[in-house]
Amino acid sequence: MKAPNAAVVLALLSEGASATSLGRHSPSVTCVSNSALAPWCMVLPESASDVSSIVKVLTKNDCPFGMRSGAHSAWAGANSIADGVTVDFGYMNTTTYDDEAKIARIRPGSTWGHVLSSLDPYGVTAVGGRVSVVGYSFYSSREGFACDSVANFEVVLGDGSIINANAKKNSDLFRSLKGGSGNFGFITRVDQYVVESNTMWAARQVYNTTQKNELFDAYFNFANNQSEDDASQNMVSYIYNADGFNLVAVLSNIDSSPEAAAFDEYMSIEPILSLSRVDLVSNLVVKSTGPAALGVYTTWLVGMTAHNRRVMDLINQAQIEYVEKMKEAAPDSNFVLHVQFQPVTCSIVDHSIAKGSNVLSLEDIVADGPSIMWLVEFTVDTLETQEQILPLCLEFRDAINHIADENGAQKNWDFLNYANGDQGPISMYGAKNVAFLQSVSAKYDRRQVFQRLRKTDFKLPE
């Protein structure tokens, strides 16, 4: 680690920002790999004005910095920095509701759990996470992605100016921020249209591995017919942990209907454990899906394939093979290898387009039907174990991509929220969208502060 830049730290303090060494501040963490990166200091703004002052100090001193909001991503360097200053939004964590406009005003330090519970008294909810700290929404089939429900972004640019970006003002920046990550400025508030209901039905069902074929068939057929029921969603996971393998399905219906016809095939399969209820969305984001994977050392890897039943089986076979390799490489280790399938459908993308579109380029991905987003969550108990078997996990990721290639199912699209640091999700938005993002960056960030000095998260392709 380089010596701290004392001039930067003193300048930040003189601006009145709350600053602390890492040893004095314990932010929420996704994994030890992230929290182990110790910056020169962490600065905790309480307003957009604070952020503006901070940006001016950082740019004046050409100081490297990192951004930290909900600390979602699981790779080291996603939201923390070793040599520089981390701007931590932990103090900007409130959500307020404008009943007349039907808009939730969300500060960047909020988690979805906090957002949803803040909206409960008003009988509304937000298009946000299925787990309290993160997520692809229960509402995606009816509302699109969370970014598609945004009405306005408040942004602090690289020169310290505070602007708003929406469909009428700075509309090019507005579209860029719907998928472009932290490449254009510090987002200090998100104004999002709400859903005028805050209850739903959800179930977490556990099955014996001998029921895999039945369960995979149910998932596959559900996704084929999801356009007929945009209130219902499903995802399926095959999980290895210290107790062995198990199968899990997460089912949900935003109209609070557990008997929706979309679930008939699932309901014909007897689970060994079922947890289901109608409840507030804020309660169900944890109860139905379990806590987020906050393991000691966590790696997420993601990709997308065509909606191909054979590919699901081949990925599952590869998972079983790699679990054995990992056990052989580290016999005394404690690790979890979790593979999740979730559908990305035409319905999700159609709603995105209807709301003004984003830069994700998914309309090309689902042009010939639904796709399978696969997510590998790899969690280990010690750094030594990670060093022993993480290379095998990365090999497993490569094996999945090889399976997709060999079966003509490769979609070449990685979901940024789930991607690992060695992936390049923004480059997969297509040449036209990448060129658009680069032009917006040149327009709003003339000194390229968020390409040169920002050291966290994914940058625009060069």
C-alpha positions as a Markdown table, in Angstrom:
| # | Residue | x | y | z |
|---|---|---|---|---|
| 1 | Met | 0.0 | 0.0 | 0.0 |
| 2 | Lys | 1.3 | 3.4 | -0.9 |
| 3 | Ala | 1.7 | 6.1 | 1.8 |
| 4 | Pro | -1.5 | 8.1 | 2.4 |
| 5 | Asn | -1.7 | 11.5 | 0.7 |
| 6 | Ala | -1.9 | 13.6 | 3.8 |
| 7 | Ala | -2.8 | 16.7 | 1.8 |
| 8 | Val | -5.9 | 15.0 | 0.5 |
| 9 | Val | -7.0 | 13.7 | 3.9 |
| 10 | Leu | -6.6 | 17.2 | 5.5 |
| 11 | Ala | -8.4 | 18.8 | 2.6 |
| 12 | Leu | -11.3 | 16.5 | 3.0 |
| 13 | Leu | -11.5 | 17.2 | 6.7 |
| 14 | Ser | -11.3 | 20.9 | 6.1 |
| 15 | Glu | -14.4 | 20.6 | 3.8 |
| 16 | Gly | -16.4 | 19.3 | 6.8 |
| 17 | Ala | -16.9 | 15.8 | 5.5 |
| 18 | Ser | -16.9 | 12.9 | 7.9 |
| 19 | Ala | -13.6 | 11.1 | 7.4 |
| 20 | Thr | -12.2 | 8.2 | 9.2 |
| 21 | Ser | -9.4 | 5.6 | 8.9 |
| 22 | Leu | -10.6 | 2.1 | 8.1 |
| 23 | Gly | -9.8 | 1.0 | 11.6 |
| 24 | Arg | -12.3 | 3.4 | 13.1 |
| 25 | His | -15.1 | 2.6 | 10.7 |
| 26 | Ser | -16.7 | -0.8 | 10.1 |
| 27 | Pro | -19.0 | -0.6 | 7.1 |
| 28 | Ser | -21.3 | -3.5 | 6.1 |
| 29 | Val | -19.4 | -5.9 | 3.9 |
| 30 | Thr | -20.2 | -8.5 | 1.3 |
| 31 | Cys | -17.1 | -10.5 | 1.9 |
| 32 | Val | -13.7 | -10.3 | 3.6 |
| 33 | Ser | -12.0 | -10.0 | 0.3 |
| 34 | Asn | -13.6 | -6.6 | -0.1 |
| 35 | Ser | -13.3 | -5.3 | 3.4 |
| 36 | Ala | -9.6 | -6.2 | 3.5 |
| 37 | Leu | -8.8 | -3.4 | 1.1 |
| 38 | Ala | -7.7 | -0.6 | 3.4 |
| 39 | Pro | -7.9 | 2.9 | 1.8 |
| 40 | Trp | -6.0 | 6.0 | 3.1 |
| 41 | Cys | -9.3 | 7.0 | 4.6 |
| 42 | Met | -13.0 | 6.6 | 4.1 |
| 43 | Val | -15.1 | 9.8 | 3.7 |
| 44 | Leu | -18.8 | 9.6 | 4.5 |
| 45 | Pro | -20.8 | 12.4 | 2.9 |
| 46 | Glu | -24.3 | 13.3 | 4.2 |
| 47 | Ser | -25.6 | 15.3 | 1.2 |
| 48 | Ala | -25.0 | 16.0 | -2.4 |
| 49 | Ser | -23.3 | 19.2 | -1.4 |
| 50 | Asp | -20.8 | 17.2 | 0.6 |
| 51 | Val | -20.1 | 14.9 | -2.4 |
| 52 | Ser | -19.5 | 18.0 | -4.6 |
| 53 | Ser | -16.9 | 19.3 | -2.1 |
| 54 | Ile | -15.3 | 15.8 | -2.0 |
| 55 | Val | -15.1 | 15.6 | -5.7 |
| 56 | Lys | -13.4 | 18.9 | -6.0 |
| 57 | Val | -10.7 | 17.9 | -3.5 |
| 58 | Leu | -10.1 | 14.6 | -5.2 |
| 59 | Thr | -9.8 | 16.0 | -8.7 |
| 60 | Lys | -7.6 | 19.0 | -7.5 |
| 61 | Asn | -5.2 | 16.4 | -6.1 |
| 62 | Asp | -5.6 | 13.8 | -8.8 |
| 63 | Cys | -6.5 | 11.4 | -6.1 |
| 64 | Pro | -7.6 | 7.8 | -6.8 |
| 65 | Phe | -10.9 | 7.0 | -5.2 |
| 66 | Gly | -13.5 | 4.3 | -4.9 |
| 67 | Met | -17.3 | 4.3 | -4.5 |
| 68 | Arg | -19.2 | 2.4 | -1.9 |
| 69 | Ser | -23.0 | 2.3 | -1.5 |
| 70 | Gly | -24.7 | -1.0 | -0.6 |
| 71 | Ala | -21.5 | -3.0 | -1.1 |
| 72 | His | -23.3 | -5.6 | -3.2 |
| 73 | Ser | -20.6 | -6.9 | -5.5 |
| 74 | Ala | -18.5 | -9.7 | -4.2 |
| 75 | Trp | -15.1 | -9.1 | -5.8 |
| 76 | Ala | -12.2 | -7.2 | -4.2 |
| 77 | Gly | -12.1 | -3.8 | -5.8 |
| 78 | Ala | -15.8 | -3.6 | -6.6 |
| 79 | Asn | -16.5 | -1.1 | -3.9 |
| 80 | Ser | -13.3 | -0.5 | -2.0 |
| 81 | Ile | -9.8 | 0.7 | -2.8 |
| 82 | Ala | -6.3 | 0.1 | -1.3 |
| 83 | Asp | -4.4 | 3.1 | -2.5 |
| 84 | Gly | -6.7 | 6.2 | -2.4 |
| 85 | Val | -9.9 | 7.4 | -0.7 |
| 86 | Thr | -13.2 | 5.4 | -0.5 |
| 87 | Val | -16.3 | 7.5 | -0.7 |
| 88 | Asp | -18.8 | 5.6 | 1.5 |
| 89 | Phe | -22.5 | 6.5 | 1.3 |
| 90 | Gly | -23.3 | 4.7 | 4.5 |
| 91 | Tyr | -24.7 | 8.0 | 6.0 |
| 92 | Met | -26.9 | 8.7 | 3.0 |
| 93 | Asn | -29.2 | 5.8 | 3.5 |
| 94 | Thr | -32.8 | 7.3 | 3.8 |
| 95 | Thr | -35.8 | 6.7 | 1.6 |
| 96 | Thr | -38.7 | 9.2 | 1.5 |
| 97 | Tyr | -42.0 | 8.9 | -0.4 |
| 98 | Asp | -43.8 | 11.6 | -2.5 |
| 99 | Asp | -47.4 | 10.4 | -2.4 |
| 100 | Glu | -48.6 | 13.0 | -5.0 |
| 101 | Ala | -45.9 | 12.0 | -7.6 |
| 102 | Lys | -45.9 | 8.3 | -6.5 |
| 103 | Ile | -42.2 | 8.4 | -6.3 |
| 104 | Ala | -39.7 | 7.0 | -3.8 |
| 105 | Arg | -36.6 | 9.2 | -3.3 |
| 106 | Ile | -33.8 | 6.8 | -2.5 |
| 107 | Arg | -30.3 | 7.7 | -1.3 |
| 108 | Pro | -27.4 | 5.6 | -2.5 |
| 109 | Gly | -26.4 | 4.1 | 0.9 |
| 110 | Ser | -29.8 | 2.3 | 1.2 |
| 111 | Thr | -30.2 | -1.4 | 0.8 |
| 112 | Trp | -33.4 | -2.8 | -0.8 |
| 113 | Gly | -34.5 | -4.1 | 2.5 |
| 114 | His | -34.4 | -0.6 | 4.0 |
| 115 | Val | -36.1 | 0.9 | 0.9 |
| 116 | Leu | -39.0 | -1.5 | 1.0 |
| 117 | Ser | -39.6 | -1.3 | 4.8 |
| 118 | Ser | -39.5 | 2.6 | 4.5 |
| 119 | Leu | -42.3 | 2.4 | 1.9 |
| 120 | Asp | -44.5 | -0.1 | 3.9 |
| 121 | Pro | -46.4 | 2.6 | 5.8 |
| 122 | Tyr | -47.7 | 4.0 | 2.5 |
| 123 | Gly | -48.9 | 0.6 | 1.1 |
| 124 | Val | -46.5 | 0.8 | -1.8 |
| 125 | Thr | -43.2 | -0.9 | -2.8 |
| 126 | Ala | -40.3 | -0.5 | -5.2 |
| 127 | Val | -39.0 | -2.6 | -8.1 |
| 128 | Gly | -35.9 | -3.8 | -6.3 |
| 129 | Gly | -34.2 | -6.7 | -4.8 |
| 130 | Arg | -35.4 | -10.2 | -4.0 |
| 131 | Val | -32.9 | -10.3 | -1.1 |
| 132 | Ser | -32.6 | -7.4 | 1.3 |
| 133 | Val | -29.1 | -6.3 | 0.2 |
| 134 | Val | -29.4 | -6.7 | -3.6 |
| 135 | Gly | -31.4 | -8.1 | -6.4 |
| 136 | Tyr | -33.2 | -8.8 | -9.6 |
| 137 | Ser | -36.8 | -8.0 | -8.8 |
| 138 | Phe | -39.9 | -10.0 | -8.1 |
| 139 | Tyr | -41.6 | -7.5 | -10.4 |
| 140 | Ser | -39.3 | -7.7 | -13.4 |
| 141 | Ser | -41.7 | -9.6 | -15.6 |
| 142 | Arg | -44.3 | -6.8 | -15.2 |
| 143 | Glu | -42.1 | -3.8 | -14.7 |
| 144 | Gly | -38.7 | -4.5 | -16.3 |
| 145 | Phe | -35.5 | -4.0 | -14.3 |
| 146 | Ala | -35.2 | -1.7 | -11.4 |
| 147 | Cys | -33.4 | 0.9 | -13.6 |
| 148 | Asp | -36.5 | 1.0 | -15.9 |
| 149 | Ser | -38.7 | 2.4 | -13.1 |
| 150 | Val | -36.3 | 5.3 | -12.4 |
| 151 | Ala | -37.9 | 8.8 | -13.0 |
| 152 | Asn | -34.8 | 10.9 | -12.2 |
| 153 | Phe | -31.2 | 10.6 | -11.1 |
| 154 | Glu | -29.5 | 13.3 | -9.0 |
| 155 | Val | -25.8 | 13.2 | -10.0 |
| 156 | Val | -22.6 | 14.9 | -8.9 |
| 157 | Leu | -20.3 | 15.2 | -12.0 |
| 158 | Gly | -16.5 | 15.2 | -12.1 |
| 159 | Asp | -16.4 | 19.0 | -11.9 |
| 160 | Gly | -18.5 | 19.0 | -8.7 |
| 161 | Ser | -21.7 | 20.3 | -10.3 |
| 162 | Ile | -24.9 | 18.8 | -9.2 |
| 163 | Ile | -27.4 | 18.0 | -11.9 |
| 164 | Asn | -30.6 | 16.0 | -12.5 |
| 165 | Ala | -31.0 | 13.5 | -15.3 |
| 166 | Asn | -34.4 | 12.4 | -16.5 |
| 167 | Ala | -36.4 | 11.9 | -19.7 |
| 168 | Lys | -36.7 | 15.6 | -20.3 |
| 169 | Lys | -33.4 | 17.0 | -18.9 |
| 170 | Asn | -30.0 | 15.5 | -19.7 |
| 171 | Ser | -31.8 | 12.6 | -21.3 |
| 172 | Asp | -28.7 | 11.1 | -22.8 |
| 173 | Leu | -27.1 | 10.8 | -19.3 |
| 174 | Phe | -30.4 | 9.5 | -18.0 |
| 175 | Arg | -30.3 | 6.6 | -20.4 |
| 176 | Ser | -26.6 | 5.9 | -19.8 |
| 177 | Leu | -27.2 | 5.6 | -16.1 |
| 178 | Lys | -29.7 | 2.8 | -16.7 |
| 179 | Gly | -26.9 | 0.2 | -16.9 |
| 180 | Gly | -23.8 | 2.3 | -17.2 |
| 181 | Ser | -22.8 | 1.9 | -13.5 |
| 182 | Gly | -20.5 | 4.6 | -11.9 |
| 183 | Asn | -18.9 | 5.8 | -15.1 |
| 184 | Phe | -20.5 | 9.3 | -15.3 |
| 185 | Gly | -20.7 | 10.6 | -11.7 |
| 186 | Phe | -21.7 | 10.0 | -8.2 |
| 187 | Ile | -25.4 | 9.2 | -8.0 |
| 188 | Thr | -26.7 | 10.9 | -4.9 |
| 189 | Arg | -30.4 | 10.2 | -5.2 |
| 190 | Val | -32.6 | 7.9 | -7.3 |
| 191 | Asp | -36.2 | 8.9 | -7.8 |
| 192 | Gln | -38.1 | 5.8 | -8.6 |
| 193 | Tyr | -41.8 | 5.2 | -9.5 |
| 194 | Val | -43.4 | 2.8 | -7.0 |
| 195 | Val | -45.7 | -0.2 | -7.4 |
| 196 | Glu | -49.0 | 0.6 | -5.6 |
| 197 | Ser | -49.2 | -2.7 | -3.7 |
| 198 | Asn | -46.8 | -4.1 | -1.1 |
| 199 | Thr | -47.8 | -7.7 | -0.5 |
| 200 | Met | -47.1 | -10.8 | -2.5 |
| 201 | Trp | -46.9 | -14.6 | -2.2 |
| 202 | Ala | -43.5 | -16.3 | -2.2 |
| 203 | Ala | -42.2 | -19.8 | -1.5 |
| 204 | Arg | -38.8 | -21.4 | -1.0 |
| 205 | Gln | -39.1 | -25.1 | -1.7 |
| 206 | Val | -36.4 | -27.7 | -1.1 |
| 207 | Tyr | -36.3 | -31.0 | -3.1 |
| 208 | Asn | -34.4 | -34.2 | -3.2 |
| 209 | Thr | -31.7 | -34.3 | -5.9 |
| 210 | Thr | -33.5 | -37.4 | -7.3 |
| 211 | Gln | -36.2 | -34.9 | -8.4 |
| 212 | Lys | -33.8 | -32.9 | -10.5 |
| 213 | Asn | -35.3 | -33.8 | -13.9 |
| 214 | Glu | -38.8 | -33.0 | -12.8 |
| 215 | Leu | -37.8 | -29.7 | -11.3 |
| 216 | Phe | -35.7 | -28.7 | -14.3 |
| 217 | Asp | -38.6 | -29.5 | -16.6 |
| 218 | Ala | -40.9 | -27.4 | -14.4 |
| 219 | Tyr | -38.4 | -24.4 | -14.6 |
| 220 | Phe | -38.0 | -24.9 | -18.4 |
| 221 | Asn | -41.7 | -25.0 | -19.1 |
| 222 | Phe | -42.5 | -22.1 | -16.7 |
| 223 | Ala | -40.1 | -19.8 | -18.6 |
| 224 | Asn | -41.5 | -20.9 | -22.0 |
| 225 | Asn | -45.0 | -19.7 | -20.8 |
| 226 | Gln | -44.1 | -16.8 | -18.6 |
| 227 | Ser | -45.6 | -14.3 | -21.0 |
| 228 | Glu | -49.0 | -15.7 | -20.1 |
| 229 | Asp | -48.6 | -14.8 | -16.4 |
| 230 | Asp | -46.4 | -11.7 | -15.7 |
| 231 | Ala | -47.3 | -11.8 | -12.0 |
| 232 | Ser | -45.4 | -15.1 | -11.4 |
| 233 | Gln | -41.7 | -15.8 | -11.3 |
| 234 | Asn | -39.4 | -18.8 | -10.7 |
| 235 | Met | -35.8 | -19.6 | -10.3 |
| 236 | Val | -34.0 | -22.9 | -9.5 |
| 237 | Ser | -30.8 | -23.7 | -7.7 |
| 238 | Tyr | -28.6 | -26.7 | -7.3 |
| 239 | Ile | -26.5 | -26.3 | -4.2 |
| 240 | Tyr | -23.5 | -28.1 | -2.7 |
| 241 | Asn | -22.5 | -27.5 | 0.9 |
| 242 | Ala | -21.1 | -29.4 | 3.8 |
| 243 | Asp | -24.3 | -31.5 | 4.0 |
| 244 | Gly | -24.2 | -32.5 | 0.4 |
| 245 | Phe | -26.3 | -31.5 | -2.6 |
| 246 | Asn | -29.9 | -30.1 | -2.6 |
| 247 | Leu | -32.3 | -28.5 | -5.0 |
| 248 | Val | -34.2 | -25.3 | -4.3 |
| 249 | Ala | -36.9 | -23.5 | -6.1 |
| 250 | Val | -38.0 | -19.9 | -5.3 |
| 251 | Leu | -41.5 | -19.1 | -6.6 |
| 252 | Ser | -43.4 | -15.8 | -6.3 |
| 253 | Asn | -46.6 | -14.1 | -7.4 |
| 254 | Ile | -47.0 | -10.4 | -7.0 |
| 255 | Asp | -50.8 | -10.7 | -7.1 |
| 256 | Ser | -50.6 | -12.7 | -3.9 |
| 257 | Ser | -51.9 | -15.9 | -5.7 |
| 258 | Pro | -50.3 | -19.1 | -4.5 |
| 259 | Glu | -52.6 | -21.1 | -6.8 |
| 260 | Ala | -51.7 | -19.4 | -10.1 |
| 261 | Ala | -51.8 | -21.9 | -12.9 |
| 262 | Ala | -48.2 | -21.1 | -13.8 |
| 263 | Phe | -47.1 | -23.1 | -10.7 |
| 264 | Asp | -49.1 | -26.3 | -11.5 |
| 265 | Glu | -46.1 | -28.3 | -12.6 |
| 266 | Tyr | -44.1 | -27.3 | -9.6 |
| 267 | Met | -47.0 | -28.1 | -7.2 |
| 268 | Ser | -47.1 | -31.7 | -8.7 |
| 269 | Ile | -43.6 | -32.3 | -7.3 |
| 270 | Glu | -43.5 | -33.0 | -3.6 |
| 271 | Pro | -40.8 | -31.0 | -1.8 |
| 272 | Ile | -39.0 | -32.2 | 1.3 |
| 273 | Leu | -39.4 | -28.7 | 2.8 |
| 274 | Ser | -41.7 | -25.8 | 1.8 |
| 275 | Leu | -41.8 | -22.3 | 3.3 |
| 276 | Ser | -44.5 | -20.1 | 1.8 |
| 277 | Arg | -46.7 | -17.3 | 2.8 |
| 278 | Val | -48.5 | -14.1 | 1.6 |
| 279 | Asp | -46.7 | -11.2 | 3.4 |
| 280 | Leu | -45.3 | -7.7 | 2.9 |
| 281 | Val | -42.6 | -7.7 | 0.2 |
| 282 | Ser | -40.2 | -6.2 | 2.7 |
| 283 | Asn | -40.6 | -9.3 | 4.9 |
| 284 | Leu | -40.5 | -11.8 | 2.0 |
| 285 | Val | -37.2 | -10.6 | 0.4 |
| 286 | Val | -35.3 | -12.5 | 3.1 |
| 287 | Lys | -37.8 | -15.1 | 4.3 |
| 288 | Ser | -38.5 | -16.6 | 0.8 |
| 289 | Thr | -34.9 | -16.5 | -0.6 |
| 290 | Gly | -32.8 | -16.8 | 2.5 |
| 291 | Pro | -30.1 | -14.3 | 3.5 |
| 292 | Ala | -27.7 | -13.0 | 0.8 |
| 293 | Ala | -24.5 | -15.0 | 0.3 |
| 294 | Leu | -22.4 | -13.2 | 2.8 |
| 295 | Gly | -19.8 | -15.9 | 3.2 |
| 296 | Val | -16.4 | -15.2 | 4.5 |
| 297 | Tyr | -14.9 | -15.3 | 1.0 |
| 298 | Thr | -17.4 | -15.1 | -1.8 |
| 299 | Thr | -17.0 | -15.1 | -5.6 |
| 300 | Trp | -19.9 | -14.6 | -8.1 |
| 301 | Leu | -19.6 | -15.6 | -11.7 |
| 302 | Val | -22.4 | -15.1 | -14.3 |
| 303 | Gly | -23.3 | -15.7 | -17.9 |
| 304 | Met | -26.3 | -16.3 | -20.2 |
| 305 | Thr | -27.3 | -19.1 | -22.5 |
| 306 | Ala | -30.2 | -19.8 | -24.8 |
| 307 | His | -33.2 | -21.4 | -23.1 |
| 308 | Asn | -31.9 | -25.0 | -23.7 |
| 309 | Arg | -32.9 | -27.9 | -21.5 |
| 310 | Arg | -29.9 | -30.0 | -22.5 |
| 311 | Val | -27.6 | -27.2 | -21.4 |
| 312 | Met | -29.1 | -27.1 | -18.0 |
| 313 | Asp | -28.3 | -30.8 | -17.5 |
| 314 | Leu | -24.7 | -30.4 | -18.8 |
| 315 | Ile | -24.1 | -27.5 | -16.5 |
| 316 | Asn | -25.4 | -29.6 | -13.6 |
| 317 | Gln | -23.1 | -32.5 | -14.6 |
| 318 | Ala | -20.1 | -30.1 | -14.7 |
| 319 | Gln | -21.0 | -28.7 | -11.3 |
| 320 | Ile | -21.0 | -32.2 | -9.7 |
| 321 | Glu | -17.6 | -33.0 | -11.4 |
| 322 | Tyr | -16.1 | -29.8 | -10.1 |
| 323 | Val | -17.3 | -30.3 | -6.6 |
| 324 | Glu | -15.4 | -33.6 | -6.5 |
| 325 | Lys | -12.3 | -31.8 | -7.9 |
| 326 | Met | -12.6 | -29.2 | -5.2 |
| 327 | Lys | -13.0 | -31.7 | -2.4 |
| 328 | Glu | -9.9 | -33.6 | -3.7 |
| 329 | Ala | -7.9 | -30.3 | -3.9 |
| 330 | Ala | -8.9 | -29.2 | -0.3 |
| 331 | Pro | -10.2 | -32.3 | 1.6 |
| 332 | Asp | -10.7 | -30.4 | 4.9 |
| 333 | Ser | -12.3 | -27.3 | 3.4 |
| 334 | Asn | -15.8 | -25.9 | 4.0 |
| 335 | Phe | -17.2 | -24.5 | 0.8 |
| 336 | Val | -20.5 | -23.9 | -1.0 |
| 337 | Leu | -20.9 | -24.1 | -4.8 |
| 338 | His | -24.3 | -22.8 | -5.7 |
| 339 | Val | -25.6 | -22.7 | -9.3 |
| 340 | Gln | -28.8 | -20.8 | -10.0 |
| 341 | Phe | -30.9 | -20.6 | -13.1 |
| 342 | Gln | -33.3 | -17.6 | -13.6 |
| 343 | Pro | -35.1 | -16.7 | -16.8 |
| 344 | Val | -34.7 | -13.5 | -18.8 |
| 345 | Thr | -37.8 | -13.2 | -20.9 |
| 346 | Cys | -39.3 | -11.1 | -23.7 |
| 347 | Ser | -41.8 | -9.7 | -21.2 |
| 348 | Ile | -39.0 | -8.2 | -19.0 |
| 349 | Val | -37.3 | -6.6 | -22.1 |
| 350 | Asp | -40.6 | -5.4 | -23.6 |
| 351 | His | -41.4 | -3.5 | -20.4 |
| 352 | Ser | -37.9 | -2.0 | -20.4 |
| 353 | Ile | -38.4 | -0.7 | -24.0 |
| 354 | Ala | -41.9 | 0.6 | -23.2 |
| 355 | Lys | -40.4 | 2.7 | -20.3 |
| 356 | Gly | -37.8 | 4.4 | -22.5 |
| 357 | Ser | -35.2 | 1.6 | -22.8 |
| 358 | Asn | -31.8 | 1.2 | -21.1 |
| 359 | Val | -28.3 | 0.4 | -22.4 |
| 360 | Leu | -28.3 | -3.3 | -21.6 |
| 361 | Ser | -29.1 | -4.4 | -25.2 |
| 362 | Leu | -31.2 | -7.4 | -24.0 |
| 363 | Glu | -33.7 | -6.9 | -26.9 |
| 364 | Asp | -31.1 | -8.7 | -29.1 |
| 365 | Ile | -30.5 | -11.4 | -26.5 |
| 366 | Val | -34.2 | -12.5 | -26.2 |
| 367 | Ala | -35.1 | -11.9 | -29.8 |
| 368 | Asp | -35.6 | -15.6 | -30.4 |
| 369 | Gly | -37.1 | -16.4 | -27.0 |
| 370 | Pro | -36.2 | -16.5 | -23.3 |
| 371 | Ser | -32.7 | -17.0 | -22.1 |
| 372 | Ile | -31.2 | -18.6 | -19.0 |
| 373 | Met | -29.1 | -16.4 | -16.7 |
| 374 | Trp | -26.8 | -18.6 | -14.8 |
| 375 | Leu | -25.2 | -17.5 | -11.6 |
| 376 | Val | -22.4 | -19.4 | -9.7 |
| 377 | Glu | -22.0 | -18.4 | -6.1 |
| 378 | Phe | -18.8 | -19.8 | -4.6 |
| 379 | Thr | -18.3 | -19.3 | -0.9 |
| 380 | Val | -15.4 | -20.6 | 1.3 |
| 381 | Asp | -14.4 | -20.4 | 4.9 |
| 382 | Thr | -10.7 | -19.3 | 4.8 |
| 383 | Leu | -8.3 | -17.5 | 2.5 |
| 384 | Glu | -6.2 | -20.7 | 2.3 |
| 385 | Thr | -9.2 | -22.6 | 1.0 |
| 386 | Gln | -10.0 | -19.9 | -1.5 |
| 387 | Glu | -6.4 | -20.0 | -2.8 |
| 388 | Gln | -6.6 | -23.8 | -3.2 |
| 389 | Ile | -9.9 | -24.1 | -5.0 |
| 390 | Leu | -10.9 | -20.7 | -6.5 |
| 391 | Pro | -8.9 | -21.7 | -9.7 |
| 392 | Leu | -11.2 | -24.7 | -10.0 |
| 393 | Cys | -14.2 | -22.5 | -9.7 |
| 394 | Leu | -12.9 | -20.3 | -12.5 |
| 395 | Glu | -12.3 | -23.4 | -14.5 |
| 396 | Phe | -16.0 | -24.4 | -13.8 |
| 397 | Arg | -17.1 | -21.0 | -15.2 |
| 398 | Asp | -15.0 | -21.7 | -18.3 |
| 399 | Ala | -16.6 | -25.1 | -18.6 |
| 400 | Ile | -20.1 | -23.6 | -18.5 |
| 401 | Asn | -19.1 | -21.2 | -21.3 |
| 402 | His | -17.6 | -24.1 | -23.3 |
| 403 | Ile | -20.9 | -26.1 | -22.9 |
| 404 | Ala | -22.8 | -23.1 | -24.2 |
| 405 | Asp | -20.5 | -22.7 | -27.1 |
| 406 | Glu | -20.6 | -26.4 | -28.1 |
| 407 | Asn | -24.4 | -26.4 | -28.0 |
| 408 | Gly | -24.9 | -23.2 | -29.9 |
| 409 | Ala | -26.4 | -21.6 | -26.8 |
| 410 | Gln | -23.9 | -18.9 | -25.9 |
| 411 | Lys | -25.5 | -15.5 | -25.5 |
| 412 | Asn | -22.3 | -13.5 | -24.6 |
| 413 | Trp | -24.0 | -11.3 | -22.0 |
| 414 | Asp | -23.1 | -10.9 | -18.4 |
| 415 | Phe | -25.3 | -9.2 | -15.8 |
| 416 | Leu | -23.2 | -6.4 | -14.3 |
| 417 | Asn | -24.7 | -6.7 | -10.8 |
| 418 | Tyr | -23.6 | -10.4 | -10.6 |
| 419 | Ala | -20.3 | -10.2 | -12.6 |
| 420 | Asn | -16.8 | -10.9 | -11.3 |
| 421 | Gly | -14.0 | -8.5 | -11.7 |
| 422 | Asp | -12.4 | -10.4 | -14.5 |
| 423 | Gln | -15.6 | -10.2 | -16.6 |
| 424 | Gly | -16.5 | -7.3 | -18.9 |
| 425 | Pro | -20.2 | -6.8 | -18.8 |
| 426 | Ile | -20.4 | -3.3 | -20.3 |
| 427 | Ser | -18.5 | -4.5 | -23.4 |
| 428 | Met | -21.4 | -6.9 | -24.0 |
| 429 | Tyr | -24.0 | -4.1 | -24.4 |
| 430 | Gly | -23.2 | -4.0 | -28.2 |
| 431 | Ala | -21.0 | -1.7 | -30.2 |
| 432 | Lys | -23.8 | 0.9 | -30.7 |
| 433 | Asn | -24.5 | 1.2 | -27.0 |
| 434 | Val | -20.8 | 1.2 | -26.0 |
| 435 | Ala | -20.2 | 4.0 | -28.4 |
| 436 | Phe | -23.2 | 5.9 | -27.0 |
| 437 | Leu | -21.8 | 5.5 | -23.4 |
| 438 | Gln | -18.4 | 6.7 | -24.5 |
| 439 | Ser | -19.9 | 9.8 | -26.1 |
| 440 | Val | -21.9 | 10.6 | -23.0 |
| 441 | Ser | -18.8 | 10.1 | -20.8 |
| 442 | Ala | -16.9 | 12.6 | -23.0 |
| 443 | Lys | -19.7 | 15.1 | -22.8 |
| 444 | Tyr | -20.4 | 15.0 | -19.0 |
| 445 | Asp | -17.0 | 14.1 | -17.7 |
| 446 | Arg | -14.6 | 16.1 | -19.9 |
| 447 | Arg | -11.6 | 15.4 | -17.6 |
| 448 | Gln | -12.5 | 11.7 | -17.5 |
| 449 | Val | -12.5 | 11.7 | -13.7 |
| 450 | Phe | -14.5 | 8.5 | -13.5 |
| 451 | Gln | -12.3 | 6.7 | -16.0 |
| 452 | Arg | -8.9 | 7.9 | -14.7 |
| 453 | Leu | -9.3 | 8.3 | -10.9 |
| 454 | Arg | -12.2 | 6.0 | -10.1 |
| 455 | Lys | -10.7 | 2.6 | -9.3 |
| 456 | Thr | -13.8 | 0.6 | -8.3 |
| 457 | Asp | -16.4 | -1.3 | -10.4 |
| 458 | Phe | -16.5 | -1.7 | -14.2 |
| 459 | Lys | -15.3 | 1.0 | -16.5 |
| 460 | Leu | -16.3 | 1.7 | -20.1 |
| 461 | Pro | -14.4 | -0.3 | -22.7 |
| 462 | Glu | -11.6 | 1.6 | -24.3 |
